[in-house]
């Protein structure tokens, strides 16, 4: 009787991870491109040519999130390959030995 709630709980975690990592980063990239277009003066309305400096802030913020996600993914892959674990005990990801 407990199998269905356990299966749904596991499916929910997989769905959430897929949305965040699978579709989340491309959506953030789309916002970054839109922010850069706004900063250059491109608008959604035809003929609108006003530059919006807030677009560069959006672009930098989205780009930072994407770069942090990619760097975390690469560090996680490298750490597990050399027998270590990635922790966030410090501000940046940190490698520690696996506990047995």
Buried (B, 14 or more C-beta within 10 A) or exposed (E): EEEEEEEEEEEEEEEEEEEEEEEBBEEBBEBBEBBBBBBEEBEEEEEEEEEBEEBBEBBBBBBEBBEEBEEBEEBBEEBEEEEBEBEEEEEEBBEEEEEE
